[in-house]
């Protein structure tokens, strides 16, 4: 019997588990998927916007894997806590695959970044997605204007959630507290700002177009900023997504130039380009007042350079969406520059030498790149390396009962039955509120529900 621990139950972890149980070379294998949270699915549950039901439906595919008879989900297990590091895991399992993603956001490194009212978009997403770590979070939704720094899909998500009406969000699984706060929001202007041009923006066309379909919302784009992009006049050399993005933005720019405001918009989304954040303006007592940007210009090599011209954009709420970053893992080497664990085809490397029984997959392996589907080939590569090592790994003695051994380290695992109890509690909570399923937003509620397995 080969016992493997997979750390993380998001797509990379579940695809790793799937690859392990579907292969034929080592049929006698048991996979234990461990997660710090009592709930599975990782960013599919806690990172996909609640109004993106089609993407969230991927949970059904992940569920099928986690219900496989050779796969065991154990939530509420914190790897790296006292008593459960890599050494202890190797006493329980023959191999450990870390699929922990990129848990923190990148920083801007500018003055005022940490003033009250300035937050990472990661924290905002966690709040409206009911991540239990964000249960006590507060955001300045009484603001008149919000500034979103970044032009990727996460930036589009948070801008859309800020502009979307609460009545539409009530049909989602958004937690009741976040829904109520957004219903009371006074934000009228949402500014989404990028330091480079439209042809280099990271959002996908589908996400971008959604901004233009929000009821009561007007999208404003400045033609003169789009024209600064060398590829704007002739986008034929761009990848397909870039060409489509430019077409969408050109249509909005034409309407903006014509002053076509539409039938009484209640909110406005401003898309701005070639502006680099230089300072978050405000003070510790009153919080954020504005973001100061430096105008940039193309440098002829795919980047931008500062022009020395500055512009302040008013905002009492700032959400920074400039990318994710991996964090060091207990007992593993870490590349601080890349924010990843050094590896060779998924085998963890310490000073260039493989660490026996330690593997990585997903963002902690390759960095925060690709889409959800990118995790499949990534997981298969790591699985292939592990299976090549399986004969040697299986020679080690490990615990007879992994769950009991985890409990001896001070953990209180939530099994699959506990997750099913959480699902039932969320469905019941939504019914009481006159909504569909509504997520439980805090640790206490989740763990109380998990215990009600009878």
GIRA-V977392 format. One record per residue. N is the residue number from 1. RES is the residue in one letter. PHI is phi in whole degrees, -180 to 180 (NA if undefined). PSI is psi in degrees with one decimal (* if undefined). BURIAL is 1 if it has 9 or more other C-alpha atoms within 8 Angstrom, else 0. Layout:
BEGIN
n=N res=RES phi=PHI psi=PSI burial=BURIAL
n=N res=RES phi=PHI psi=PSI burial=BURIAL
END
This chain:
BEGIN
n=1 res=X phi=NA psi=124.1 burial=0
n=2 res=X phi=-104 psi=119.2 burial=1
n=3 res=X phi=-105 psi=126.8 burial=1
n=4 res=X phi=-122 psi=132.5 burial=1
n=5 res=X phi=-99 psi=129.1 burial=1
n=6 res=X phi=-110 psi=119.8 burial=1
n=7 res=X phi=-95 psi=107.3 burial=1
n=8 res=X phi=115 psi=130.8 burial=1
n=9 res=X phi=-114 psi=22.7 burial=1
n=10 res=X phi=-78 psi=-171.2 burial=1
n=11 res=X phi=-55 psi=-42.9 burial=1
n=12 res=X phi=-65 psi=-39.8 burial=1
n=13 res=X phi=-68 psi=-43.2 burial=1
n=14 res=X phi=-69 psi=-39.2 burial=1
n=15 res=X phi=-66 psi=-33.0 burial=1
n=16 res=X phi=-65 psi=-45.9 burial=1
n=17 res=X phi=-60 psi=-41.9 burial=1
n=18 res=X phi=-62 psi=-45.2 burial=1
n=19 res=X phi=-62 psi=-36.8 burial=1
n=20 res=X phi=-69 psi=-42.3 burial=1
n=21 res=X phi=-83 psi=-17.9 burial=1
n=22 res=X phi=-90 psi=-17.5 burial=0
n=23 res=X phi=-71 psi=159.4 burial=0
n=24 res=X phi=-106 psi=-13.5 burial=0
n=25 res=X phi=-67 psi=-37.5 burial=0
n=26 res=X phi=-127 psi=82.5 burial=1
n=27 res=X phi=-68 psi=-28.3 burial=0
n=28 res=X phi=-89 psi=79.7 burial=0
n=29 res=X phi=-138 psi=142.6 burial=1
n=30 res=X phi=-126 psi=132.5 burial=1
n=31 res=X phi=-116 psi=126.6 burial=1
n=32 res=X phi=-111 psi=113.0 burial=1
n=33 res=X phi=-93 psi=110.5 burial=1
n=34 res=X phi=-102 psi=138.7 burial=1
n=35 res=X phi=-139 psi=143.5 burial=1
n=36 res=X phi=-65 psi=-30.7 burial=1
n=37 res=X phi=-89 psi=154.6 burial=0
n=38 res=X phi=-76 psi=-3.9 burial=1
n=39 res=X phi=-114 psi=143.0 burial=1
n=40 res=X phi=-86 psi=-179.1 burial=1
n=41 res=X phi=90 psi=-5.2 burial=1
n=42 res=X phi=54 psi=-129.7 burial=1
n=43 res=X phi=-69 psi=-16.0 burial=1
n=44 res=X phi=-67 psi=-34.7 burial=1
n=45 res=X phi=-86 psi=-39.7 burial=1
n=46 res=X phi=-113 psi=10.0 burial=1
n=47 res=X phi=-132 psi=-24.4 burial=1
n=48 res=X phi=-80 psi=131.7 burial=1
n=49 res=X phi=-58 psi=141.9 burial=0
n=50 res=X phi=-63 psi=-22.7 burial=1
n=51 res=X phi=-90 psi=6.8 burial=0
n=52 res=X phi=-103 psi=69.7 burial=0
n=53 res=X phi=-63 psi=-33.7 burial=0
n=54 res=X phi=-65 psi=-43.0 burial=0
n=55 res=X phi=-70 psi=-39.6 burial=0
n=56 res=X phi=-64 psi=-23.7 burial=1
n=57 res=X phi=-66 psi=-12.7 burial=0
n=58 res=X phi=-58 psi=-20.6 burial=1
n=59 res=X phi=-56 psi=-32.1 burial=1
n=60 res=X phi=-62 psi=-40.1 burial=0
n=61 res=X phi=-68 psi=-42.1 burial=0
n=62 res=X phi=-65 psi=-37.4 burial=1
n=63 res=X phi=-60 psi=-41.8 burial=0
n=64 res=X phi=-57 psi=-41.1 burial=0
n=65 res=X phi=-67 psi=-45.2 burial=1
n=66 res=X phi=-69 psi=-16.1 burial=1
n=67 res=X phi=-95 psi=2.3 burial=0
n=68 res=X phi=-63 psi=140.2 burial=0
n=69 res=X phi=-61 psi=-21.4 burial=0
n=70 res=X phi=-96 psi=4.6 burial=0
n=71 res=X phi=-116 psi=134.9 burial=1
n=72 res=X phi=-129 psi=115.0 burial=1
n=73 res=X phi=-84 psi=132.3 burial=1
n=74 res=X phi=-133 psi=103.1 burial=1
n=75 res=X phi=-89 psi=175.2 burial=1
n=76 res=X phi=62 psi=33.3 burial=1
n=77 res=X phi=-117 psi=114.5 burial=1
n=78 res=X phi=-102 psi=99.8 burial=1
n=79 res=X phi=-72 psi=132.0 burial=1
n=80 res=X phi=103 psi=-14.2 burial=1
n=81 res=X phi=-69 psi=160.4 burial=0
n=82 res=X phi=-53 psi=126.6 burial=0
n=83 res=X phi=93 psi=-4.0 burial=0
n=84 res=X phi=-141 psi=71.3 burial=1
n=85 res=X phi=-104 psi=-167.2 burial=1
n=86 res=X phi=-62 psi=-38.0 burial=1
n=87 res=X phi=-61 psi=-46.2 burial=0
n=88 res=X phi=-67 psi=-37.4 burial=1
n=89 res=X phi=-63 psi=-37.1 burial=1
n=90 res=X phi=-72 psi=-17.5 burial=1
n=91 res=X phi=-78 psi=-18.9 burial=1
n=92 res=X phi=-104 psi=-35.8 burial=1
n=93 res=X phi=-124 psi=152.0 burial=1
n=94 res=X phi=-73 psi=-32.3 burial=1
n=95 res=X phi=-145 psi=151.8 burial=1
n=96 res=X phi=-131 psi=126.9 burial=1
n=97 res=X phi=-113 psi=118.0 burial=1
n=98 res=X phi=-88 psi=118.7 burial=1
n=99 res=X phi=-128 psi=53.7 burial=1
n=100 res=X phi=-93 psi=1.2 burial=1
n=101 res=X phi=72 psi=-156.0 burial=1
n=102 res=X phi=-125 psi=102.9 burial=1
n=103 res=X phi=-85 psi=-16.3 burial=1
n=104 res=X phi=-121 psi=168.5 burial=1
n=105 res=X phi=-98 psi=156.2 burial=1
n=106 res=X phi=-77 psi=154.3 burial=0
n=107 res=X phi=-105 psi=154.2 burial=0
n=108 res=X phi=-79 psi=-32.6 burial=0
n=109 res=X phi=71 psi=37.3 burial=0
n=110 res=X phi=-122 psi=158.2 burial=1
n=111 res=X phi=-60 psi=142.1 burial=0
n=112 res=X phi=81 psi=2.4 burial=1
n=113 res=X phi=-59 psi=-30.8 burial=1
n=114 res=X phi=-104 psi=18.6 burial=0
n=115 res=X phi=-65 psi=154.6 burial=1
n=116 res=X phi=-56 psi=134.1 burial=1
n=117 res=X phi=97 psi=-9.0 burial=1
n=118 res=X phi=-107 psi=122.3 burial=1
n=119 res=X phi=-136 psi=160.0 burial=1
n=120 res=X phi=-76 psi=146.1 burial=1
n=121 res=X phi=-61 psi=-29.6 burial=1
n=122 res=X phi=-57 psi=-43.6 burial=1
n=123 res=X phi=-67 psi=-38.2 burial=1
n=124 res=X phi=-67 psi=-43.5 burial=1
n=125 res=X phi=-61 psi=-43.2 burial=1
n=126 res=X phi=-60 psi=-38.1 burial=1
n=127 res=X phi=-66 psi=-50.2 burial=1
n=128 res=X phi=-78 psi=-9.9 burial=1
n=129 res=X phi=-97 psi=2.3 burial=1
n=130 res=X phi=71 psi=30.0 burial=1
n=131 res=X phi=-65 psi=129.2 burial=1
n=132 res=X phi=-63 psi=-24.6 burial=0
n=133 res=X phi=-69 psi=-18.5 burial=0
n=134 res=X phi=-104 psi=12.0 burial=1
n=135 res=X phi=-60 psi=-32.8 burial=1
n=136 res=X phi=-95 psi=6.0 burial=0
n=137 res=X phi=-67 psi=147.9 burial=0
n=138 res=X phi=-133 psi=137.0 burial=0
n=139 res=X phi=-127 psi=147.7 burial=0
n=140 res=X phi=-79 psi=69.6 burial=0
n=141 res=X phi=-81 psi=-3.4 burial=1
n=142 res=X phi=-81 psi=-2.4 burial=0
n=143 res=X phi=-64 psi=154.8 burial=1
n=144 res=X phi=-86 psi=-30.3 burial=1
n=145 res=X phi=-138 psi=137.9 burial=1
n=146 res=X phi=-122 psi=141.0 burial=1
n=147 res=X phi=-115 psi=121.8 burial=1
n=148 res=X phi=-106 psi=117.7 burial=1
n=149 res=X phi=-96 psi=114.4 burial=1
n=150 res=X phi=130 psi=152.7 burial=1
n=151 res=X phi=-134 psi=47.0 burial=1
n=152 res=X phi=-107 psi=-174.3 burial=1
n=153 res=X phi=-66 psi=-32.9 burial=1
n=154 res=X phi=-66 psi=-41.5 burial=1
n=155 res=X phi=-60 psi=-42.6 burial=1
n=156 res=X phi=-63 psi=-41.0 burial=1
n=157 res=X phi=-58 psi=-50.7 burial=1
n=158 res=X phi=-69 psi=-35.2 burial=1
n=159 res=X phi=-64 psi=-41.2 burial=1
n=160 res=X phi=-66 psi=-42.8 burial=1
n=161 res=X phi=-64 psi=-39.1 burial=0
n=162 res=X phi=-65 psi=-31.4 burial=1
n=163 res=X phi=-95 psi=-18.4 burial=1
n=164 res=X phi=-77 psi=143.9 burial=1
n=165 res=X phi=-70 psi=146.9 burial=0
n=166 res=X phi=-64 psi=-30.3 burial=1
n=167 res=X phi=-62 psi=-36.9 burial=0
n=168 res=X phi=-71 psi=-37.2 burial=0
n=169 res=X phi=-74 psi=-19.7 burial=1
n=170 res=X phi=-64 psi=-21.0 burial=1
n=171 res=X phi=-84 psi=-4.1 burial=0
n=172 res=X phi=-96 psi=-177.5 burial=1
n=173 res=X phi=-93 psi=16.5 burial=1
n=174 res=X phi=-55 psi=138.0 burial=1
n=175 res=X phi=-62 psi=150.7 burial=1
n=176 res=X phi=-62 psi=-38.0 burial=0
n=177 res=X phi=-64 psi=-44.8 burial=0
n=178 res=X phi=-65 psi=-40.5 burial=1
n=179 res=X phi=-61 psi=-44.2 burial=1
n=180 res=X phi=-64 psi=-40.9 burial=1
n=181 res=X phi=-64 psi=-41.6 burial=1
n=182 res=X phi=-69 psi=-31.6 burial=1
n=183 res=X phi=-64 psi=-32.2 burial=1
n=184 res=X phi=-90 psi=1.0 burial=0
n=185 res=X phi=-60 psi=141.7 burial=1
n=186 res=X phi=-109 psi=10.0 burial=0
n=187 res=X phi=-67 psi=127.7 burial=1
n=188 res=X phi=-109 psi=-30.3 burial=1
n=189 res=X phi=-125 psi=129.0 burial=1
n=190 res=X phi=-119 psi=121.6 burial=1
n=191 res=X phi=-106 psi=122.7 burial=1
n=192 res=X phi=-113 psi=119.3 burial=1
n=193 res=X phi=-126 psi=132.5 burial=1
n=194 res=X phi=-122 psi=149.1 burial=1
n=195 res=X phi=-83 psi=-17.7 burial=1
n=196 res=X phi=-114 psi=-166.8 burial=1
n=197 res=X phi=-92 psi=176.6 burial=1
n=198 res=X phi=-65 psi=-30.5 burial=1
n=199 res=X phi=-72 psi=-14.3 burial=1
n=200 res=X phi=-108 psi=1.5 burial=0
n=201 res=X phi=-64 psi=148.7 burial=1
n=202 res=X phi=-94 psi=-4.5 burial=0
n=203 res=X phi=-73 psi=154.3 burial=1
n=204 res=X phi=-89 psi=158.9 burial=1
n=205 res=X phi=-65 psi=-38.8 burial=1
n=206 res=X phi=-60 psi=-47.2 burial=0
n=207 res=X phi=-62 psi=-43.4 burial=1
n=208 res=X phi=-62 psi=-46.3 burial=1
n=209 res=X phi=-62 psi=-30.5 burial=1
n=210 res=X phi=-59 psi=-31.8 burial=1
n=211 res=X phi=-61 psi=-33.9 burial=1
n=212 res=X phi=-81 psi=-6.0 burial=1
n=213 res=X phi=-107 psi=7.0 burial=0
n=214 res=X phi=-76 psi=126.1 burial=1
n=215 res=X phi=-60 psi=137.4 burial=0
n=216 res=X phi=70 psi=17.8 burial=1
n=217 res=X phi=-126 psi=134.5 burial=1
n=218 res=X phi=-110 psi=133.1 burial=1
n=219 res=X phi=-100 psi=126.9 burial=1
n=220 res=X phi=-117 psi=128.6 burial=1
n=221 res=X phi=-131 psi=138.2 burial=1
n=222 res=X phi=-92 psi=115.4 burial=1
n=223 res=X phi=-56 psi=-36.0 burial=1
n=224 res=X phi=-68 psi=-27.0 burial=0
n=225 res=X phi=-77 psi=-40.0 burial=1
n=226 res=X phi=-62 psi=-37.5 burial=1
n=227 res=X phi=-67 psi=-17.5 burial=1
n=228 res=X phi=-70 psi=-22.0 burial=1
n=229 res=X phi=-75 psi=121.0 burial=1
n=230 res=X phi=-57 psi=-26.6 burial=0
n=231 res=X phi=-90 psi=-2.4 burial=1
n=232 res=X phi=-70 psi=-42.1 burial=1
n=233 res=X phi=-65 psi=-38.4 burial=0
n=234 res=X phi=-136 psi=90.2 burial=0
n=235 res=X phi=-83 psi=9.8 burial=1
n=236 res=X phi=-62 psi=-24.6 burial=0
n=237 res=X phi=-86 psi=-1.3 burial=0
n=238 res=X phi=-83 psi=157.3 burial=1
n=239 res=X phi=-59 psi=162.0 burial=0
n=240 res=X phi=-56 psi=-42.6 burial=0
n=241 res=X phi=-63 psi=-43.2 burial=1
n=242 res=X phi=-61 psi=-41.3 burial=1
n=243 res=X phi=-63 psi=-44.5 burial=1
n=244 res=X phi=-66 psi=-39.1 burial=1
n=245 res=X phi=-60 psi=-44.3 burial=1
n=246 res=X phi=-62 psi=-39.8 burial=1
n=247 res=X phi=-62 psi=-44.5 burial=0
n=248 res=X phi=-63 psi=-46.8 burial=1
n=249 res=X phi=-65 psi=-36.4 burial=1
n=250 res=X phi=-63 psi=-41.1 burial=1
n=251 res=X phi=-62 psi=-42.6 burial=0
n=252 res=X phi=-67 psi=-38.2 burial=1
n=253 res=X phi=-63 psi=-39.0 burial=1
n=254 res=X phi=-65 psi=-41.2 burial=1
n=255 res=X phi=-68 psi=-36.3 burial=1
n=256 res=X phi=-63 psi=-43.7 burial=1
n=257 res=X phi=-65 psi=-31.9 burial=1
n=258 res=X phi=-82 psi=-7.8 burial=0
n=259 res=X phi=73 psi=27.5 burial=0
n=260 res=X phi=-80 psi=93.3 burial=0
n=261 res=X phi=-83 psi=-18.3 burial=1
n=262 res=X phi=81 psi=-179.2 burial=0
n=263 res=X phi=-78 psi=83.1 burial=0
n=264 res=X phi=58 psi=63.4 burial=0
n=265 res=X phi=-63 psi=140.0 burial=1
n=266 res=X phi=-92 psi=-22.3 burial=0
n=267 res=X phi=-138 psi=154.7 burial=1
n=268 res=X phi=-127 psi=134.1 burial=1
n=269 res=X phi=-109 psi=119.1 burial=1
n=270 res=X phi=-103 psi=120.4 burial=1
n=271 res=X phi=-99 psi=118.0 burial=1
n=272 res=X phi=-120 psi=145.4 burial=1
n=273 res=X phi=-132 psi=163.3 burial=1
n=274 res=X phi=57 psi=45.0 burial=1
n=275 res=X phi=-134 psi=122.7 burial=1
n=276 res=X phi=-106 psi=126.6 burial=1
n=277 res=X phi=-63 psi=131.7 burial=1
n=278 res=X phi=-115 psi=-29.9 burial=1
n=279 res=X phi=-165 psi=140.5 burial=1
n=280 res=X phi=-93 psi=119.2 burial=1
n=281 res=X phi=-94 psi=132.4 burial=1
n=282 res=X phi=160 psi=-162.0 burial=1
n=283 res=X phi=-149 psi=167.8 burial=1
n=284 res=X phi=-67 psi=-25.6 burial=0
n=285 res=X phi=-79 psi=-45.3 burial=0
n=286 res=X phi=-106 psi=-10.5 burial=0
n=287 res=X phi=86 psi=-160.1 burial=1
n=288 res=X phi=-73 psi=139.6 burial=1
n=289 res=X phi=-116 psi=-30.8 burial=1
n=290 res=X phi=-168 psi=170.0 burial=1
n=291 res=X phi=-121 psi=129.9 burial=1
n=292 res=X phi=-93 psi=124.5 burial=1
n=293 res=X phi=-115 psi=145.8 burial=1
n=294 res=X phi=-100 psi=130.5 burial=1
n=295 res=X phi=-64 psi=133.1 burial=1
n=296 res=X phi=-113 psi=169.2 burial=1
n=297 res=X phi=-143 psi=149.6 burial=1
n=298 res=X phi=-58 psi=138.9 burial=1
n=299 res=X phi=-98 psi=4.2 burial=0
n=300 res=X phi=84 psi=-2.5 burial=0
n=301 res=X phi=-126 psi=20.7 burial=0
n=302 res=X phi=92 psi=-5.5 burial=0
n=303 res=X phi=-112 psi=-164.5 burial=0
n=304 res=X phi=-135 psi=161.4 burial=1
n=305 res=X phi=-132 psi=149.7 burial=0
n=306 res=X phi=-72 psi=148.8 burial=1
n=307 res=X phi=-106 psi=-10.5 burial=0
n=308 res=X phi=84 psi=1.4 burial=0
n=309 res=X phi=-100 psi=137.2 burial=0
n=310 res=X phi=-124 psi=152.2 burial=0
n=311 res=X phi=-143 psi=134.4 burial=0
n=312 res=X phi=-97 psi=130.1 burial=0
n=313 res=X phi=-111 psi=121.4 burial=1
n=314 res=X phi=-65 psi=140.0 burial=1
n=315 res=X phi=-173 psi=131.0 burial=1
n=316 res=X phi=-99 psi=-1.5 burial=1
n=317 res=X phi=-136 psi=127.7 burial=1
n=318 res=X phi=-123 psi=128.8 burial=1
n=319 res=X phi=-121 psi=118.7 burial=1
n=320 res=X phi=-95 psi=118.2 burial=1
n=321 res=X phi=-126 psi=74.9 burial=1
n=322 res=X phi=-119 psi=22.9 burial=1
n=323 res=X phi=114 psi=163.9 burial=0
n=324 res=X phi=-102 psi=165.1 burial=1
n=325 res=X phi=-147 psi=138.0 burial=1
n=326 res=X phi=-73 psi=160.4 burial=1
n=327 res=X phi=-123 psi=154.2 burial=1
n=328 res=X phi=-59 psi=145.0 burial=1
n=329 res=X phi=-112 psi=142.9 burial=0
n=330 res=X phi=-56 psi=120.9 burial=0
n=331 res=X phi=84 psi=-1.0 burial=0
n=332 res=X phi=-109 psi=148.6 burial=1
n=333 res=X phi=-66 psi=160.5 burial=1
n=334 res=X phi=-148 psi=135.1 burial=1
n=335 res=X phi=-94 psi=102.7 burial=1
n=336 res=X phi=-65 psi=-30.5 burial=0
n=337 res=X phi=-69 psi=-45.9 burial=0
n=338 res=X phi=-92 psi=-17.4 burial=0
n=339 res=X phi=70 psi=33.9 burial=1
n=340 res=X phi=-135 psi=169.4 burial=1
n=341 res=X phi=-94 psi=127.4 burial=1
n=342 res=X phi=-60 psi=138.8 burial=1
n=343 res=X phi=-156 psi=165.4 burial=1
n=344 res=X phi=-130 psi=108.8 burial=0
n=345 res=X phi=53 psi=35.4 burial=0
n=346 res=X phi=96 psi=-17.9 burial=1
n=347 res=X phi=-76 psi=126.1 burial=1
n=348 res=X phi=-65 psi=134.2 burial=1
n=349 res=X phi=-112 psi=130.5 burial=1
n=350 res=X phi=-116 psi=114.3 burial=1
n=351 res=X phi=55 psi=38.2 burial=0
n=352 res=X phi=83 psi=-2.5 burial=0
n=353 res=X phi=-112 psi=133.5 burial=0
n=354 res=X phi=-60 psi=138.0 burial=1
n=355 res=X phi=-87 psi=116.1 burial=1
n=356 res=X phi=-57 psi=127.9 burial=0
n=357 res=X phi=79 psi=7.6 burial=1
n=358 res=X phi=-119 psi=129.2 burial=1
n=359 res=X phi=-140 psi=164.0 burial=1
n=360 res=X phi=-137 psi=151.9 burial=1
n=361 res=X phi=-151 psi=158.0 burial=1
n=362 res=X phi=84 psi=-155.1 burial=1
n=363 res=X phi=-64 psi=-32.8 burial=1
n=364 res=X phi=-69 psi=-16.6 burial=1
n=365 res=X phi=-91 psi=-45.3 burial=1
n=366 res=X phi=-117 psi=-3.4 burial=1
n=367 res=X phi=91 psi=165.8 burial=1
n=368 res=X phi=-77 psi=73.8 burial=1
n=369 res=X phi=-130 psi=158.5 burial=0
n=370 res=X phi=84 psi=178.9 burial=0
n=371 res=X phi=-107 psi=-178.6 burial=0
n=372 res=X phi=-56 psi=-41.9 burial=0
n=373 res=X phi=-64 psi=-22.8 burial=0
n=374 res=X phi=-61 psi=-23.5 burial=0
n=375 res=X phi=-70 psi=-19.5 burial=1
n=376 res=X phi=-66 psi=-58.9 burial=1
n=377 res=X phi=-63 psi=-31.5 burial=0
n=378 res=X phi=-62 psi=-45.8 burial=1
n=379 res=X phi=-65 psi=-39.4 burial=1
n=380 res=X phi=-65 psi=-37.5 burial=1
n=381 res=X phi=-63 psi=-46.5 burial=1
n=382 res=X phi=-64 psi=-42.4 burial=1
n=383 res=X phi=-60 psi=-40.8 burial=1
n=384 res=X phi=-61 psi=-41.1 burial=0
n=385 res=X phi=-64 psi=-43.2 burial=1
n=386 res=X phi=-63 psi=-42.6 burial=1
n=387 res=X phi=-68 psi=-31.1 burial=1
n=388 res=X phi=-63 psi=-30.2 burial=0
n=389 res=X phi=-94 psi=-1.6 burial=0
n=390 res=X phi=-58 psi=-42.3 burial=1
n=391 res=X phi=-60 psi=-44.5 burial=0
n=392 res=X phi=-70 psi=-38.8 burial=0
n=393 res=X phi=-64 psi=-38.9 burial=1
n=394 res=X phi=-70 psi=-12.7 burial=1
n=395 res=X phi=-74 psi=-20.8 burial=0
n=396 res=X phi=-75 psi=146.0 burial=0
n=397 res=X phi=-81 psi=134.9 burial=0
n=398 res=X phi=-132 psi=176.0 burial=1
n=399 res=X phi=-63 psi=143.3 burial=1
n=400 res=X phi=-71 psi=-34.0 burial=0
n=401 res=X phi=-126 psi=98.2 burial=0
n=402 res=X phi=-59 psi=-38.2 burial=1
n=403 res=X phi=-65 psi=-45.5 burial=0
n=404 res=X phi=-63 psi=-39.1 burial=0
n=405 res=X phi=-66 psi=-38.0 burial=1
n=406 res=X phi=-65 psi=-39.0 burial=1
n=407 res=X phi=-63 psi=-35.1 burial=1
n=408 res=X phi=-66 psi=-21.2 burial=0
n=409 res=X phi=-84 psi=-0.7 burial=0
n=410 res=X phi=102 psi=2.8 burial=0
n=411 res=X phi=-85 psi=154.8 burial=1
n=412 res=X phi=-125 psi=81.4 burial=0
n=413 res=X phi=-63 psi=141.9 burial=1
n=414 res=X phi=-101 psi=112.2 burial=1
n=415 res=X phi=-78 psi=-180.0 burial=1
n=416 res=X phi=-57 psi=-37.3 burial=1
n=417 res=X phi=-62 psi=-33.9 burial=1
n=418 res=X phi=-67 psi=-39.8 burial=1
n=419 res=X phi=-63 psi=-41.0 burial=1
n=420 res=X phi=-62 psi=-35.4 burial=1
n=421 res=X phi=-67 psi=-36.5 burial=1
n=422 res=X phi=-64 psi=-44.4 burial=1
n=423 res=X phi=-57 psi=-44.8 burial=0
n=424 res=X phi=-65 psi=-40.2 burial=0
n=425 res=X phi=-66 psi=-37.5 burial=1
n=426 res=X phi=-70 psi=-36.5 burial=1
n=427 res=X phi=-65 psi=-41.4 burial=1
n=428 res=X phi=-67 psi=-41.2 burial=1
n=429 res=X phi=-61 psi=-43.9 burial=1
n=430 res=X phi=-62 psi=-39.8 burial=1
n=431 res=X phi=-62 psi=-41.4 burial=1
n=432 res=X phi=-63 psi=-31.3 burial=0
n=433 res=X phi=-87 psi=-3.1 burial=0
n=434 res=X phi=75 psi=24.9 burial=0
n=435 res=X phi=-121 psi=-176.3 burial=1
n=436 res=X phi=-78 psi=-155.4 burial=1
n=437 res=X phi=-58 psi=134.3 burial=1
n=438 res=X phi=-127 psi=127.2 burial=1
n=439 res=X phi=-66 psi=143.4 burial=1
n=440 res=X phi=-81 psi=129.4 burial=1
n=441 res=X phi=-97 psi=-3.5 burial=1
n=442 res=X phi=-132 psi=158.6 burial=1
n=443 res=X phi=-59 psi=-46.1 burial=0
n=444 res=X phi=-60 psi=-46.0 burial=0
n=445 res=X phi=-64 psi=-41.4 burial=1
n=446 res=X phi=-65 psi=-46.8 burial=1
n=447 res=X phi=-70 psi=-35.8 burial=1
n=448 res=X phi=-61 psi=-43.3 burial=0
n=449 res=X phi=-65 psi=-40.1 burial=1
n=450 res=X phi=-63 psi=-31.0 burial=1
n=451 res=X phi=-75 psi=-18.5 burial=0
n=452 res=X phi=-87 psi=58.1 burial=0
n=453 res=X phi=-87 psi=-7.4 burial=1
n=454 res=X phi=-91 psi=* burial=0
END
